[in-house]
Amino acid sequence: MNRARNLVCVGLLGFSGLVMLGGTASGLAQAAAANVGSGPNDAQIQTDVTKALDNKRFKDVKSSVQGGVVTLTGTVDLYSAKLDADDRAHHRKNVKGVENQIEVAGPEVDDVTLRNKLAEKLAYDRVGYGTTAFNAFTIGVEKGVVTLGGAAYGPTDKDSALSLVENYAGVKDVIDNVEVAPVSPMDDRIRLAEARSIYGFPQLNKYAIDPAKPIRITVVNGNVTLSGVVDSQSDKDVANIRANTVSGVFKVVNNLEVVGGTAEKSDK
């Protein structure tokens, strides 16, 4: 599910024409009522939204309200600020929907540079929490729009990765294609057994030295996928053999890449 909120499209109400009744008090009252046209709560909603966006992150953001629908325009420096503005507007009382037209300004970063920078940041994300080797994210960037895919060990790992991307300068939009591995005691047992089998083998224990460059182990319903980069074809083959020695594993898919080479998928 995409982290970005889906915009709620609601038909906007038009303003009624004014009817002047000779300037009488009743005529002015009717004219005022006709002029509102968009609902008696719009003024209060506008006040509430303006107050909610009273933050330097939203200094260039403007809002308007019609028929209970809030339209946000202007610019922000980070994509996370666009999401935050949307969320704040949605949570105001009587708001029926939000049309988020905010543009992410910020610096212009070419796609290759942006992808490489994000990959480096994600590699070290949550190092020290013991789940780094069990996360395998993929990154695609096109015109500043980042597509984050792959698999996360748990919801916290996924949220952390998305937050990192959303708060990185140069990201214009984020498409969330990350899958979270289902909760499974069997899979947890296999993960730990796979880590011991692979990293405990003398030829492969070097991949446990840098926590950002492990052989990544994804386990879903007893199916194991190995990903990451290894130094040689021999290391890749040995990792495949070691992964297959763990009991309870249904299948091993070896997506490890060899330095300077290309990924060759091999199944059990």
C-alpha positions in Angstrom: 0.0 0.0 0.0 1.4 3.3 -1.0 2.5 5.4 2.0 1.2 8.6 0.2 -2.4 9.3 1.1 -4.9 8.8 -1.7 -6.6 12.0 -2.5 -10.3 12.2 -2.0 -12.0 13.7 -5.0 -15.2 15.4 -4.1 -17.3 17.6 -6.4 -16.9 21.2 -5.4 -19.9 23.4 -4.9 -20.2 26.6 -6.9 -21.1 30.0 -5.5 -24.7 31.1 -6.0 -25.3 34.5 -7.6 -26.0 37.4 -5.3 -29.5 38.8 -5.2 -29.6 42.4 -4.2 -32.9 43.4 -2.4 -32.6 47.1 -2.2 -30.0 47.0 0.5 -32.5 46.0 3.3 -31.2 44.0 6.2 -33.1 40.9 5.2 -31.8 41.3 1.6 -28.2 41.5 2.8 -28.7 38.5 5.0 -30.0 36.5 2.0 -27.2 37.7 -0.2 -24.6 36.7 2.5 -26.2 33.2 2.8 -26.2 32.8 -1.0 -22.6 33.9 -1.2 -21.5 31.2 1.3 -22.7 28.4 -0.9 -19.9 26.1 0.2 -21.2 25.1 3.6 -21.5 26.8 7.1 -18.4 25.0 8.4 -15.9 26.1 5.8 -14.8 29.2 7.7 -14.2 27.3 10.8 -12.4 24.5 8.9 -10.2 27.2 7.2 -9.3 28.6 10.6 -8.5 25.1 12.0 -6.4 24.1 9.0 -4.5 27.4 9.0 -3.7 26.9 12.7 -2.6 23.2 12.1 -0.2 24.4 9.3 1.3 27.1 11.5 4.8 25.7 11.2 7.9 26.8 9.3 7.8 23.6 7.3 4.6 24.9 5.7 5.6 28.6 5.3 4.9 28.4 1.5 1.8 26.3 1.7 -1.7 27.8 1.2 -5.1 26.2 1.9 -8.6 26.9 0.8 -11.9 25.2 1.8 -15.1 24.6 -0.2 -17.8 22.3 0.7 -15.7 20.8 3.5 -12.9 19.9 1.0 -9.5 21.3 1.8 -7.2 22.2 -1.2 -3.5 22.5 -0.3 -1.2 24.3 -2.7 2.3 25.8 -2.6 5.7 24.2 -2.1 7.6 22.3 0.6 11.3 21.3 0.8 10.7 17.6 1.7 8.2 15.0 0.6 7.6 14.2 4.3 6.3 17.7 4.8 3.8 17.2 2.0 2.5 14.1 3.7 2.5 15.8 7.1 0.4 18.7 5.7 -2.0 16.3 4.2 -2.3 14.4 7.5 -2.9 17.5 9.5 -5.6 18.8 7.2 -7.4 15.4 7.2 -7.6 15.4 11.0 -9.5 18.7 11.3 -13.1 18.5 12.4 -15.7 18.4 9.6 -13.2 17.9 6.8 -14.7 15.7 4.1 -11.5 15.3 2.0 -8.2 16.8 1.1 -6.9 17.6 -2.4 -3.1 17.8 -2.0 -1.6 19.9 -4.8 1.6 20.7 -2.9 4.8 20.4 -4.9 8.1 19.3 -3.5 10.6 21.9 -4.4 14.0 21.2 -2.7 17.2 20.5 -4.6 17.2 18.8 -8.0 19.2 15.6 -7.8 19.8 13.3 -10.8 18.2 9.9 -10.5 21.4 7.8 -10.4 22.9 10.0 -7.6 19.7 9.9 -5.7 19.4 6.2 -5.9 23.0 5.6 -4.8 22.7 7.9 -1.9 19.4 6.3 -0.7 20.9 2.8 -1.1 23.8 3.8 1.1 21.5 5.3 3.8 19.2 2.3 3.7 22.1 -0.1 4.0 22.9 1.3 7.5 19.3 1.8 8.6 18.5 0.2 11.9 22.0 -1.3 12.2 22.3 -2.6 15.8 18.7 -3.8 16.1 19.5 -7.3 14.9 17.3 -7.3 11.8 19.5 -5.7 9.2 20.4 -9.0 7.5 16.7 -9.9 7.3 15.7 -6.8 5.3 16.1 -6.8 1.5 15.0 -3.5 -0.1 15.0 -2.5 -3.7 15.1 1.1 -4.9 14.0 2.6 -8.2 14.2 6.3 -9.1 12.6 8.1 -12.0 12.5 11.9 -12.2 12.7 12.1 -8.4 10.0 9.6 -7.8 11.3 6.7 -5.6 9.8 3.2 -5.8 10.8 1.3 -2.7 10.3 -2.5 -2.9 11.6 -5.7 -1.6 10.8 -7.3 1.8 11.0 -6.1 5.4 11.4 -8.3 8.5 8.7 -6.4 10.3 6.5 -3.2 10.2 9.0 -1.2 12.2 11.7 -2.0 9.6 9.4 -1.0 6.8 8.3 2.3 8.5 11.9 3.2 9.2 13.0 2.7 5.6 10.0 4.7 4.3 10.7 7.5 6.7 14.3 7.7 5.7 13.3 8.0 2.0 10.5 10.5 2.6 12.9 12.8 4.6 15.7 12.8 2.0 16.2 16.0 0.0 15.5 15.5 -3.7 12.8 12.9 -3.3 9.6 14.2 -5.0 7.3 11.3 -4.4 7.4 7.8 -2.9 5.7 4.6 -4.1 5.6 1.9 -1.4 5.9 -1.6 -2.7 7.6 -3.1 0.3 6.1 -6.3 1.6 6.3 -7.3 5.3 7.1 -10.9 6.1 4.2 -12.5 8.0 4.6 -13.3 11.7 5.8 -16.9 11.9 7.7 -18.7 14.7 8.8 -21.3 12.1 10.2 -18.6 9.8 12.0 -16.9 12.8 13.6 -20.3 13.6 14.7 -20.7 10.0 16.1 -17.1 9.9 18.3 -17.7 12.9 19.4 -21.1 11.7 20.3 -19.7 8.3 22.3 -16.9 9.8 24.3 -19.4 11.9 24.8 -21.7 9.0 26.0 -19.0 6.6 27.9 -16.6 8.8 29.3 -19.4 10.9 31.1 -21.0 7.9 34.7 -19.9 7.8 34.6 -18.9 4.1 31.5 -16.7 4.7 32.0 -15.1 8.2 33.6 -12.1 6.6 30.1 -11.0 5.5 29.2 -10.5 9.1 31.9 -7.9 9.7 30.2 -4.9 8.0 26.6 -4.8 9.2 25.6 -2.8 6.1 26.9 -5.4 3.7 25.6 -8.8 4.9 24.3 -11.7 2.9 20.7 -10.8 3.3 18.3 -13.6 4.3 14.6 -13.3 3.5 12.3 -16.0 4.8 8.6 -16.2 4.0 6.6 -19.4 4.7 9.7 -21.5 4.8 11.0 -20.1 1.5 14.5 -18.5 1.7 15.9 -15.8 -0.6 19.5 -14.8 -0.5 20.4 -11.3 -1.8 23.3 -8.9 -1.6 26.8 -8.8 -3.0 29.6 -11.4 -2.5 33.3 -11.4 -3.6 33.3 -14.5 -5.8 31.2 -17.1 -7.5 32.6 -19.6 -4.9 31.2 -17.5 -2.1 27.8 -17.5 -3.8 27.8 -21.2 -4.3 28.9 -22.0 -0.8 26.2 -19.7 0.6 23.6 -21.6 -1.5 24.8 -24.9 -0.1 24.8 -23.7 3.5 21.3 -22.2 3.1 20.0 -25.6 1.9 21.4 -27.5 4.9 18.8 -25.8 7.3 16.0 -28.1 8.2 12.4 -27.0 7.4 13.4 -25.0 4.4 11.1 -25.6 1.4 13.1 -23.7 -1.2 16.2 -21.5 -1.6 16.4 -18.8 -4.2 20.0 -17.5 -4.6 19.9 -13.9 -5.9 23.4 -13.0 -4.7 25.5 -10.9 -7.0 29.2 -11.4 -7.6 31.3 -8.2 -7.5 31.8 -7.0 -11.1 29.3 -9.6 -12.3 25.5 -9.9 -12.7 23.0 -11.7 -10.6 22.2 -15.2 -11.7 19.3 -16.7 -9.8 19.6 -20.3 -8.8 16.9 -22.3 -7.1 17.1 -25.3 -4.9 
